[in-house]
Amino acid sequence: MTLTNTGTANQADNAGNEFTDVLPAGLTLAGATASSGTALATVGTNTVTWNGSLAPLGGSVVITITATINAGTLGTTISNQGTVAY
């Protein structure tokens, strides 16, 4: 996942999470990393959060989420969507 600031102002590290992703049924969270800021993988809730700031005009972070596909999901479509708060 790549988050990019295309605006003209810094996106500060505000209170709370700037990014949250609760992985859907069918996936089991194994871990998460980020190229900047702090990624946190909470395995018990299958949730990844990221906190950090993004510089204006192209500042970005790459968040890598590692998960396993659960048994019994053969033929199932698994969709995932995260939320950004700024």
C-alpha positions as CSV (number, residue, x, y, z in Angstrom):
1,M,0.0,0.0,0.0
2,T,1.4,3.4,-0.9
3,L,0.1,6.6,0.7
4,T,1.1,9.9,-1.1
5,N,0.6,13.5,-0.1
6,T,-0.2,15.4,-3.3
7,G,-1.2,18.6,-1.5
8,T,0.9,21.6,-0.8
9,A,1.0,21.3,3.0
10,N,2.7,18.8,5.3
11,Q,0.4,16.0,6.6
12,A,1.4,16.0,10.2
13,D,1.5,13.0,12.5
14,N,-1.9,13.8,14.2
15,A,-3.3,12.2,17.3
16,G,-4.6,8.7,16.4
17,N,-3.9,6.6,13.4
18,E,-3.4,8.0,9.9
19,F,-4.1,4.6,8.3
20,T,-6.2,1.6,9.6
21,D,-6.8,-1.6,7.8
22,V,-8.8,-4.5,9.3
23,L,-8.1,-7.5,7.2
24,P,-11.2,-9.4,6.0
25,A,-12.2,-12.9,6.9
26,G,-10.2,-15.4,4.9
27,L,-6.9,-13.7,5.8
28,T,-4.7,-14.0,8.9
29,L,-2.4,-11.1,9.7
30,A,1.3,-12.1,10.1
31,G,3.0,-8.6,10.2
32,A,3.4,-5.1,8.8
33,T,6.3,-2.8,8.0
34,A,6.5,0.8,6.8
35,S,9.1,2.8,4.9
36,S,8.7,5.7,7.4
37,G,6.6,6.3,10.5
38,T,5.3,3.4,12.5
39,A,3.3,0.4,11.3
40,L,1.7,-1.8,14.0
41,A,0.3,-5.2,13.3
42,T,-2.3,-6.3,15.9
43,V,-2.7,-10.0,15.1
44,G,-5.4,-10.6,17.7
45,T,-7.8,-8.2,15.8
46,N,-6.3,-8.7,12.3
47,T,-5.7,-4.9,12.2
48,V,-2.8,-2.9,10.8
49,T,-2.3,0.8,11.8
50,W,0.2,3.4,10.6
51,N,1.2,6.6,12.3
52,G,3.5,9.2,10.7
53,S,3.7,12.3,8.6
54,L,3.9,12.9,4.9
55,A,5.8,15.8,3.3
56,P,3.9,17.9,0.8
57,L,4.1,17.6,-3.0
58,G,4.8,13.8,-3.2
59,G,5.9,12.7,0.2
60,S,4.9,9.0,0.5
61,V,5.1,5.9,2.7
62,V,5.0,2.3,1.6
63,I,3.1,0.0,4.0
64,T,3.7,-3.7,3.5
65,I,1.1,-6.0,5.1
66,T,1.9,-9.7,5.3
67,A,-0.9,-12.2,5.7
68,T,-1.7,-15.8,5.1
69,I,-4.8,-17.1,3.2
70,N,-6.9,-19.3,5.4
71,A,-7.7,-22.9,4.6
72,G,-11.2,-23.3,3.1
73,T,-11.1,-20.1,1.0
74,L,-10.6,-21.9,-2.3
75,G,-12.7,-20.2,-5.0
76,T,-13.5,-17.2,-2.7
77,T,-12.8,-13.6,-3.7
78,I,-11.2,-11.7,-0.8
79,S,-11.4,-7.9,-1.0
80,N,-9.6,-5.5,1.3
81,Q,-9.9,-1.8,2.0
82,G,-8.1,0.5,4.4
83,T,-9.0,3.9,5.8
84,V,-6.9,7.0,5.8
85,A,-7.6,9.8,8.3
86,Y,-5.8,13.2,8.0
